[in-house]
Amino acid sequence: MKVLDEGRGMSRQAATSALVSMWSCVALSLTILYVAGRLAPWVAALIVFLAVVGTATILLYARKPHAA
């Protein structure tokens, strides 16, 4: 993203949009896998864990300006 490459943080609106989009896709993916009977517990845990890591990255890193 150009904003991050220039050392600026994401706007609050961009961060909110990214988080809503990510968690919506996670919920949809988990639902589809569950309905299809292909959702192993470890897969669900891995998907949620990675979404939490993504959330933390957006909240802790992408929101704050940093030196380029």
C-alpha positions in Angstrom: 0.0 0.0 0.0 1.3 3.4 -1.0 0.4 4.9 2.4 2.5 2.4 4.3 5.4 2.5 1.8 5.6 6.3 2.5 5.8 5.7 6.2 2.2 7.0 6.9 -0.3 4.9 8.9 -3.6 3.8 7.6 -6.6 6.1 8.2 -9.2 5.0 10.8 -11.6 4.4 7.9 -9.2 2.2 6.0 -8.4 0.2 9.1 -12.0 -0.3 9.9 -12.8 -1.3 6.4 -9.9 -3.8 6.3 -11.0 -5.3 9.6 -14.7 -5.6 8.7 -13.8 -7.1 5.3 -11.3 -9.6 6.8 -13.6 -10.8 9.6 -16.6 -11.0 7.2 -14.6 -13.2 4.9 -13.4 -15.4 7.8 -16.9 -15.9 9.0 -18.2 -16.7 5.5 -15.3 -19.1 4.9 -15.9 -20.9 8.2 -19.6 -21.1 7.5 -19.1 -22.6 4.1 -16.6 -25.1 5.3 -18.8 -26.1 8.2 -22.0 -26.5 6.0 -20.0 -28.6 3.5 -18.8 -30.8 6.4 -15.1 -30.0 5.7 -14.2 -27.9 8.7 -11.8 -29.7 11.0 -11.4 -28.1 14.4 -7.7 -27.5 13.8 -8.5 -25.7 10.5 -11.1 -23.5 12.3 -8.6 -22.7 15.0 -5.8 -21.9 12.5 -8.1 -19.6 10.5 -9.3 -17.7 13.6 -5.7 -17.5 14.9 -4.4 -16.0 11.7 -7.3 -13.5 11.6 -6.4 -12.4 15.1 -2.8 -11.9 14.0 -4.0 -9.9 11.0 -6.2 -7.8 13.3 -3.3 -7.1 15.7 -1.1 -6.2 12.7 -3.6 -3.6 11.5 -4.3 -2.2 14.9 -0.7 -2.1 16.2 1.4 -1.6 13.1 -0.6 -0.2 10.1 -2.3 2.5 12.1 0.8 4.1 13.4 3.1 6.3 11.2 6.7 4.9 11.1 10.0 5.8 9.5 10.1 4.6 5.9 
